[in-house]
Amino acid sequence: MTEVAEMEAALSLERFARYVAWAGGDRTRALELYTLNTQLSEALYTPLQVLELALRNRVHTIMSAAHGERWFEADGLLQAPHQREQVETALAELAKDRKEPLPGRVVAALTFSFWTAMVSPAYEDLWRSTLHAIAVKPDGKKLSRKQLSRPLTPIRILRNRIAHHEPILHWDLRKHHAGMQEVTFWLSPPAARWCARVDRFPAVFPADGYRLAVDTEEEA
């Protein structure tokens, strides 16, 4: 059995079928595309991680200053049901593990979707009064909530696809990588500069790009 056939069996016909279609039926090329998808997913982990941490820490810092370190428990402050559920789950897990529910521990347990929700339309008033302080443009000008939330939506979806080992080659990865860099710089210039030094995506992304024979799923 060839390596391609072995990998096709290991990955499942359904999962490998997307790459075969993209390769125009060439299974050797399909495995090459699968390999590239894996390598790019790995390379994007660093800028995604830095962005998520920068967003989390900026929101927590600004909200703590305005509403106290346990702002996530304040009555009526969290607007999305899934956010309240995440906080309750985090507190329950800490209690189960007999750990003190320190603010930092709770915050660390909340997912990227919690933090991106903090710049959703439901938080427009809070953005104007408080949350606008989490980010600033390089020229010192303030950002609107929409300017920050707009690139975060596809980045969050891309992050979830990577986390679930899904195909991402049909996405405009260079555009979203640039978006990650820009948003991180708005949130934390030091974190953005560090990320730029260790970020492997520019080296992994093929210099001449890549071609897909077909595309059956539109980018979000």
MODELLER restraints for C-alpha pairs under 7 A, 6 or more apart:
rsr = mdl.restraints
at = mdl.atoms
rsr.add(forms.Gaussian(group=physical.xy_distance, feature=features.Distance(at['CA:4:A'], at['CA:27:A']), mean=6.76, stdev=0.5))
rsr.add(forms.Gaussian(group=physical.xy_distance, feature=features.Distance(at['CA:4:A'], at['CA:28:A']), mean=6.31, stdev=0.5))
rsr.add(forms.Gaussian(group=physical.xy_distance, feature=features.Distance(at['CA:4:A'], at['CA:31:A']), mean=6.51, stdev=0.5))
rsr.add(forms.Gaussian(group=physical.xy_distance, feature=features.Distance(at['CA:8:A'], at['CA:16:A']), mean=6.01, stdev=0.5))
rsr.add(forms.Gaussian(group=physical.xy_distance, feature=features.Distance(at['CA:19:A'], at['CA:30:A']), mean=4.76, stdev=0.5))
rsr.add(forms.Gaussian(group=physical.xy_distance, feature=features.Distance(at['CA:19:A'], at['CA:33:A']), mean=6.41, stdev=0.5))
rsr.add(forms.Gaussian(group=physical.xy_distance, feature=features.Distance(at['CA:19:A'], at['CA:34:A']), mean=6.44, stdev=0.5))
rsr.add(forms.Gaussian(group=physical.xy_distance, feature=features.Distance(at['CA:20:A'], at['CA:26:A']), mean=6.26, stdev=0.5))
rsr.add(forms.Gaussian(group=physical.xy_distance, feature=features.Distance(at['CA:20:A'], at['CA:27:A']), mean=5.70, stdev=0.5))
rsr.add(forms.Gaussian(group=physical.xy_distance, feature=features.Distance(at['CA:20:A'], at['CA:30:A']), mean=4.86, stdev=0.5))
rsr.add(forms.Gaussian(group=physical.xy_distance, feature=features.Distance(at['CA:21:A'], at['CA:213:A']), mean=6.88, stdev=0.5))
rsr.add(forms.Gaussian(group=physical.xy_distance, feature=features.Distance(at['CA:21:A'], at['CA:214:A']), mean=6.38, stdev=0.5))
rsr.add(forms.Gaussian(group=physical.xy_distance, feature=features.Distance(at['CA:22:A'], at['CA:212:A']), mean=4.77, stdev=0.5))
rsr.add(forms.Gaussian(group=physical.xy_distance, feature=features.Distance(at['CA:22:A'], at['CA:213:A']), mean=4.59, stdev=0.5))
rsr.add(forms.Gaussian(group=physical.xy_distance, feature=features.Distance(at['CA:22:A'], at['CA:214:A']), mean=5.09, stdev=0.5))
rsr.add(forms.Gaussian(group=physical.xy_distance, feature=features.Distance(at['CA:22:A'], at['CA:215:A']), mean=6.81, stdev=0.5))
rsr.add(forms.Gaussian(group=physical.xy_distance, feature=features.Distance(at['CA:23:A'], at['CA:29:A']), mean=5.68, stdev=0.5))
rsr.add(forms.Gaussian(group=physical.xy_distance, feature=features.Distance(at['CA:23:A'], at['CA:30:A']), mean=5.20, stdev=0.5))
rsr.add(forms.Gaussian(group=physical.xy_distance, feature=features.Distance(at['CA:23:A'], at['CA:212:A']), mean=6.36, stdev=0.5))
rsr.add(forms.Gaussian(group=physical.xy_distance, feature=features.Distance(at['CA:23:A'], at['CA:213:A']), mean=5.72, stdev=0.5))
rsr.add(forms.Gaussian(group=physical.xy_distance, feature=features.Distance(at['CA:24:A'], at['CA:213:A']), mean=5.48, stdev=0.5))
rsr.add(forms.Gaussian(group=physical.xy_distance, feature=features.Distance(at['CA:37:A'], at['CA:167:A']), mean=6.47, stdev=0.5))
rsr.add(forms.Gaussian(group=physical.xy_distance, feature=features.Distance(at['CA:37:A'], at['CA:168:A']), mean=6.45, stdev=0.5))
rsr.add(forms.Gaussian(group=physical.xy_distance, feature=features.Distance(at['CA:37:A'], at['CA:169:A']), mean=6.03, stdev=0.5))
rsr.add(forms.Gaussian(group=physical.xy_distance, feature=features.Distance(at['CA:40:A'], at['CA:201:A']), mean=6.67, stdev=0.5))
rsr.add(forms.Gaussian(group=physical.xy_distance, feature=features.Distance(at['CA:40:A'], at['CA:204:A']), mean=6.51, stdev=0.5))
rsr.add(forms.Gaussian(group=physical.xy_distance, feature=features.Distance(at['CA:40:A'], at['CA:205:A']), mean=6.76, stdev=0.5))
rsr.add(forms.Gaussian(group=physical.xy_distance, feature=features.Distance(at['CA:41:A'], at['CA:162:A']), mean=5.80, stdev=0.5))
rsr.add(forms.Gaussian(group=physical.xy_distance, feature=features.Distance(at['CA:43:A'], at['CA:200:A']), mean=5.39, stdev=0.5))
rsr.add(forms.Gaussian(group=physical.xy_distance, feature=features.Distance(at['CA:43:A'], at['CA:201:A']), mean=4.90, stdev=0.5))
rsr.add(forms.Gaussian(group=physical.xy_distance, feature=features.Distance(at['CA:44:A'], at['CA:201:A']), mean=6.07, stdev=0.5))
rsr.add(forms.Gaussian(group=physical.xy_distance, feature=features.Distance(at['CA:46:A'], at['CA:199:A']), mean=6.31, stdev=0.5))
rsr.add(forms.Gaussian(group=physical.xy_distance, feature=features.Distance(at['CA:47:A'], at['CA:180:A']), mean=6.51, stdev=0.5))
rsr.add(forms.Gaussian(group=physical.xy_distance, feature=features.Distance(at['CA:47:A'], at['CA:195:A']), mean=6.35, stdev=0.5))
rsr.add(forms.Gaussian(group=physical.xy_distance, feature=features.Distance(at['CA:47:A'], at['CA:199:A']), mean=6.67, stdev=0.5))
rsr.add(forms.Gaussian(group=physical.xy_distance, feature=features.Distance(at['CA:48:A'], at['CA:180:A']), mean=6.98, stdev=0.5))
rsr.add(forms.Gaussian(group=physical.xy_distance, feature=features.Distance(at['CA:50:A'], at['CA:191:A']), mean=6.87, stdev=0.5))
rsr.add(forms.Gaussian(group=physical.xy_distance, feature=features.Distance(at['CA:50:A'], at['CA:195:A']), mean=6.95, stdev=0.5))
rsr.add(forms.Gaussian(group=physical.xy_distance, feature=features.Distance(at['CA:51:A'], at['CA:180:A']), mean=6.61, stdev=0.5))
rsr.add(forms.Gaussian(group=physical.xy_distance, feature=features.Distance(at['CA:51:A'], at['CA:184:A']), mean=5.18, stdev=0.5))
rsr.add(forms.Gaussian(group=physical.xy_distance, feature=features.Distance(at['CA:52:A'], at['CA:112:A']), mean=6.31, stdev=0.5))
rsr.add(forms.Gaussian(group=physical.xy_distance, feature=features.Distance(at['CA:54:A'], at['CA:184:A']), mean=6.68, stdev=0.5))
rsr.add(forms.Gaussian(group=physical.xy_distance, feature=features.Distance(at['CA:54:A'], at['CA:187:A']), mean=6.18, stdev=0.5))
rsr.add(forms.Gaussian(group=physical.xy_distance, feature=features.Distance(at['CA:54:A'], at['CA:188:A']), mean=6.35, stdev=0.5))
rsr.add(forms.Gaussian(group=physical.xy_distance, feature=features.Distance(at['CA:55:A'], at['CA:115:A']), mean=6.88, stdev=0.5))
rsr.add(forms.Gaussian(group=physical.xy_distance, feature=features.Distance(at['CA:55:A'], at['CA:187:A']), mean=6.54, stdev=0.5))
rsr.add(forms.Gaussian(group=physical.xy_distance, feature=features.Distance(at['CA:56:A'], at['CA:115:A']), mean=6.05, stdev=0.5))
rsr.add(forms.Gaussian(group=physical.xy_distance, feature=features.Distance(at['CA:58:A'], at['CA:134:A']), mean=5.31, stdev=0.5))
rsr.add(forms.Gaussian(group=physical.xy_distance, feature=features.Distance(at['CA:58:A'], at['CA:187:A']), mean=6.91, stdev=0.5))
rsr.add(forms.Gaussian(group=physical.xy_distance, feature=features.Distance(at['CA:59:A'], at['CA:134:A']), mean=6.06, stdev=0.5))
rsr.add(forms.Gaussian(group=physical.xy_distance, feature=features.Distance(at['CA:62:A'], at['CA:131:A']), mean=6.78, stdev=0.5))
rsr.add(forms.Gaussian(group=physical.xy_distance, feature=features.Distance(at['CA:62:A'], at['CA:133:A']), mean=6.92, stdev=0.5))
rsr.add(forms.Gaussian(group=physical.xy_distance, feature=features.Distance(at['CA:62:A'], at['CA:134:A']), mean=6.50, stdev=0.5))
rsr.add(forms.Gaussian(group=physical.xy_distance, feature=features.Distance(at['CA:63:A'], at['CA:71:A']), mean=6.46, stdev=0.5))
rsr.add(forms.Gaussian(group=physical.xy_distance, feature=features.Distance(at['CA:64:A'], at['CA:71:A']), mean=6.18, stdev=0.5))
rsr.add(forms.Gaussian(group=physical.xy_distance, feature=features.Distance(at['CA:69:A'], at['CA:103:A']), mean=6.23, stdev=0.5))
rsr.add(forms.Gaussian(group=physical.xy_distance, feature=features.Distance(at['CA:70:A'], at['CA:103:A']), mean=6.05, stdev=0.5))
rsr.add(forms.Gaussian(group=physical.xy_distance, feature=features.Distance(at['CA:72:A'], at['CA:78:A']), mean=6.77, stdev=0.5))
rsr.add(forms.Gaussian(group=physical.xy_distance, feature=features.Distance(at['CA:78:A'], at['CA:84:A']), mean=6.59, stdev=0.5))
rsr.add(forms.Gaussian(group=physical.xy_distance, feature=features.Distance(at['CA:79:A'], at['CA:122:A']), mean=6.45, stdev=0.5))
rsr.add(forms.Gaussian(group=physical.xy_distance, feature=features.Distance(at['CA:83:A'], at['CA:114:A']), mean=5.48, stdev=0.5))
rsr.add(forms.Gaussian(group=physical.xy_distance, feature=features.Distance(at['CA:86:A'], at['CA:110:A']), mean=6.24, stdev=0.5))
rsr.add(forms.Gaussian(group=physical.xy_distance, feature=features.Distance(at['CA:87:A'], at['CA:106:A']), mean=6.99, stdev=0.5))
rsr.add(forms.Gaussian(group=physical.xy_distance, feature=features.Distance(at['CA:90:A'], at['CA:106:A']), mean=5.79, stdev=0.5))
rsr.add(forms.Gaussian(group=physical.xy_distance, feature=features.Distance(at['CA:90:A'], at['CA:109:A']), mean=5.97, stdev=0.5))
rsr.add(forms.Gaussian(group=physical.xy_distance, feature=features.Distance(at['CA:91:A'], at['CA:101:A']), mean=6.34, stdev=0.5))
rsr.add(forms.Gaussian(group=physical.xy_distance, feature=features.Distance(at['CA:91:A'], at['CA:106:A']), mean=6.70, stdev=0.5))
rsr.add(forms.Gaussian(group=physical.xy_distance, feature=features.Distance(at['CA:94:A'], at['CA:100:A']), mean=6.80, stdev=0.5))
rsr.add(forms.Gaussian(group=physical.xy_distance, feature=features.Distance(at['CA:94:A'], at['CA:101:A']), mean=6.07, stdev=0.5))
rsr.add(forms.Gaussian(group=physical.xy_distance, feature=features.Distance(at['CA:116:A'], at['CA:152:A']), mean=6.79, stdev=0.5))
rsr.add(forms.Gaussian(group=physical.xy_distance, feature=features.Distance(at['CA:119:A'], at['CA:145:A']), mean=6.05, stdev=0.5))
rsr.add(forms.Gaussian(group=physical.xy_distance, feature=features.Distance(at['CA:119:A'], at['CA:149:A']), mean=5.71, stdev=0.5))
rsr.add(forms.Gaussian(group=physical.xy_distance, feature=features.Distance(at['CA:120:A'], at['CA:149:A']), mean=6.64, stdev=0.5))
rsr.add(forms.Gaussian(group=physical.xy_distance, feature=features.Distance(at['CA:124:A'], at['CA:145:A']), mean=6.90, stdev=0.5))
rsr.add(forms.Gaussian(group=physical.xy_distance, feature=features.Distance(at['CA:127:A'], at['CA:145:A']), mean=6.53, stdev=0.5))
rsr.add(forms.Gaussian(group=physical.xy_distance, feature=features.Distance(at['CA:132:A'], at['CA:143:A']), mean=6.87, stdev=0.5))
rsr.add(forms.Gaussian(group=physical.xy_distance, feature=features.Distance(at['CA:134:A'], at['CA:187:A']), mean=6.23, stdev=0.5))
rsr.add(forms.Gaussian(group=physical.xy_distance, feature=features.Distance(at['CA:135:A'], at['CA:143:A']), mean=6.91, stdev=0.5))
rsr.add(forms.Gaussian(group=physical.xy_distance, feature=features.Distance(at['CA:135:A'], at['CA:186:A']), mean=5.02, stdev=0.5))
rsr.add(forms.Gaussian(group=physical.xy_distance, feature=features.Distance(at['CA:135:A'], at['CA:187:A']), mean=4.53, stdev=0.5))
rsr.add(forms.Gaussian(group=physical.xy_distance, feature=features.Distance(at['CA:136:A'], at['CA:142:A']), mean=5.19, stdev=0.5))
rsr.add(forms.Gaussian(group=physical.xy_distance, feature=features.Distance(at['CA:136:A'], at['CA:143:A']), mean=5.94, stdev=0.5))
rsr.add(forms.Gaussian(group=physical.xy_distance, feature=features.Distance(at['CA:136:A'], at['CA:186:A']), mean=5.08, stdev=0.5))
rsr.add(forms.Gaussian(group=physical.xy_distance, feature=features.Distance(at['CA:136:A'], at['CA:187:A']), mean=6.79, stdev=0.5))
rsr.add(forms.Gaussian(group=physical.xy_distance, feature=features.Distance(at['CA:137:A'], at['CA:143:A']), mean=6.69, stdev=0.5))
rsr.add(forms.Gaussian(group=physical.xy_distance, feature=features.Distance(at['CA:137:A'], at['CA:186:A']), mean=5.44, stdev=0.5))
rsr.add(forms.Gaussian(group=physical.xy_distance, feature=features.Distance(at['CA:138:A'], at['CA:186:A']), mean=6.93, stdev=0.5))
rsr.add(forms.Gaussian(group=physical.xy_distance, feature=features.Distance(at['CA:151:A'], at['CA:179:A']), mean=6.30, stdev=0.5))
rsr.add(forms.Gaussian(group=physical.xy_distance, feature=features.Distance(at['CA:154:A'], at['CA:220:A']), mean=6.23, stdev=0.5))
rsr.add(forms.Gaussian(group=physical.xy_distance, feature=features.Distance(at['CA:155:A'], at['CA:176:A']), mean=6.62, stdev=0.5))
rsr.add(forms.Gaussian(group=physical.xy_distance, feature=features.Distance(at['CA:170:A'], at['CA:215:A']), mean=6.77, stdev=0.5))
rsr.add(forms.Gaussian(group=physical.xy_distance, feature=features.Distance(at['CA:170:A'], at['CA:219:A']), mean=6.86, stdev=0.5))
rsr.add(forms.Gaussian(group=physical.xy_distance, feature=features.Distance(at['CA:171:A'], at['CA:219:A']), mean=5.57, stdev=0.5))
rsr.add(forms.Gaussian(group=physical.xy_distance, feature=features.Distance(at['CA:181:A'], at['CA:192:A']), mean=6.44, stdev=0.5))
rsr.add(forms.Gaussian(group=physical.xy_distance, feature=features.Distance(at['CA:184:A'], at['CA:192:A']), mean=5.45, stdev=0.5))
rsr.add(forms.Gaussian(group=physical.xy_distance, feature=features.Distance(at['CA:185:A'], at['CA:192:A']), mean=4.99, stdev=0.5))
